């Protein structure tokens, strides 16, 4: 019995130590700033948007470079309204997206799979008619070449069928009348969170971001 108790105690201390190390390293890496690319043309406006936990990248629904509505069709949302001008994209754990509308609904199995990278992922796409700047929404101007890089980064995050089309997820777990979920590539974990994905998107298009971050606050601290 004493041996079992010692083993359990050791495991508890090891797990606690790991969490403390993770918090310290995550905080330190989020403080390292990757500077934006210099001498670029301000040709396309994009945004970062947070709900207090999760960061989305927001872009024009269409311009002369791409039309997101061709793949993320308006008809896949409950509103089916084609007058929306902006589209927000976020990548994350499929279980969190579809099974956890509120933190009180979080299941231990979902949390465990998300933390360990054992579950699948999804992209949450939401249409907006306008963006309102504030503490939760920041704007930046990027060049067309930078936007091409961002388009490729996001496009490569989607799973695709044999015809190259994005794969919508049939669910009633939508957050509003203007959003839809799609199958994504990759695994969510403590090392690759929804905010890590958004931060990497900013890095891909040459914008100011963190060296690495697990949180939205790491990203938004660069845009105060």
ChimeraX attribute file (.defattr): number of C-alpha atoms within 10 A of each C-alpha:
attribute: neighborCount
match mode: 1-to-1
recipient: residues
	/A:1	6
	/A:2	7
	/A:3	8
	/A:4	9
	/A:5	10
	/A:6	11
	/A:7	12
	/A:8	12
	/A:9	12
	/A:10	12
	/A:11	12
	/A:12	12
	/A:13	12
	/A:14	12
	/A:15	12
	/A:16	12
	/A:17	12
	/A:18	12
	/A:19	12
	/A:20	12
	/A:21	12
	/A:22	14
	/A:23	12
	/A:24	11
	/A:25	13
	/A:26	18
	/A:27	16
	/A:28	14
	/A:29	15
	/A:30	22
	/A:31	17
	/A:32	15
	/A:33	16
	/A:34	17
	/A:35	14
	/A:36	15
	/A:37	13
	/A:38	8
	/A:39	7
	/A:40	14
	/A:41	12
	/A:42	11
	/A:43	13
	/A:44	16
	/A:45	15
	/A:46	19
	/A:47	20
	/A:48	24
	/A:49	24
	/A:50	19
	/A:51	10
	/A:52	11
	/A:53	11
	/A:54	19
	/A:55	28
	/A:56	26
	/A:57	24
	/A:58	24
	/A:59	23
	/A:60	20
	/A:61	21
	/A:62	14
	/A:63	10
	/A:64	6
	/A:65	11
	/A:66	13
	/A:67	12
	/A:68	18
	/A:69	16
	/A:70	12
	/A:71	13
	/A:72	23
	/A:73	15
	/A:74	21
	/A:75	13
	/A:76	18
	/A:77	19
	/A:78	14
	/A:79	13
	/A:80	14
	/A:81	14
	/A:82	13
	/A:83	11
	/A:84	17
	/A:85	14
	/A:86	19
	/A:87	25
	/A:88	22
	/A:89	20
	/A:90	22
	/A:91	31
	/A:92	28
	/A:93	26
	/A:94	24
	/A:95	19
	/A:96	21
	/A:97	19
	/A:98	16
	/A:99	13
	/A:100	16
	/A:101	13
	/A:102	9
	/A:103	8
	/A:104	7
	/A:105	10
	/A:106	14
	/A:107	13
	/A:108	9
	/A:109	11
	/A:110	17
	/A:111	16
	/A:112	13
	/A:113	18
	/A:114	24
	/A:115	18
	/A:116	13
	/A:117	18
	/A:118	14
	/A:119	20
	/A:120	17
	/A:121	26
	/A:122	28
	/A:123	26
	/A:124	23
	/A:125	20
	/A:126	24
	/A:127	28
	/A:128	17
	/A:129	11
	/A:130	11
	/A:131	15
	/A:132	11
	/A:133	12
	/A:134	10
	/A:135	12
	/A:136	15
	/A:137	19
	/A:138	19
	/A:139	16
	/A:140	13
	/A:141	16
	/A:142	20
	/A:143	16
	/A:144	18
	/A:145	15
	/A:146	20
	/A:147	22
	/A:148	14
	/A:149	17
	/A:150	21
	/A:151	18
	/A:152	13
	/A:153	17
	/A:154	19
	/A:155	15
	/A:156	12
	/A:157	18
	/A:158	22
	/A:159	19
	/A:160	17
	/A:161	9
	/A:162	6
	/A:163	6
	/A:164	10
	/A:165	13
	/A:166	20
	/A:167	17
	/A:168	21
	/A:169	17
	/A:170	11
	/A:171	9
	/A:172	9
	/A:173	15
	/A:174	18
	/A:175	13
	/A:176	12
	/A:177	14
	/A:178	20
	/A:179	23
	/A:180	26
	/A:181	26
	/A:182	21
	/A:183	20
	/A:184	25
	/A:185	17
	/A:186	18
	/A:187	21
	/A:188	25
	/A:189	21
	/A:190	14
	/A:191	16
	/A:192	18
	/A:193	23
	/A:194	26
	/A:195	25
	/A:196	27
	/A:197	24
	/A:198	27
	/A:199	28
	/A:200	20
	/A:201	21
	/A:202	23
	/A:203	21
	/A:204	18
	/A:205	22
	/A:206	21
	/A:207	20
	/A:208	18
	/A:209	26
	/A:210	24
	/A:211	19
	/A:212	26
	/A:213	28
	/A:214	26
	/A:215	21
	/A:216	25
	/A:217	17
	/A:218	25
	/A:219	27
	/A:220	20
	/A:221	13
	/A:222	16
	/A:223	14
	/A:224	8
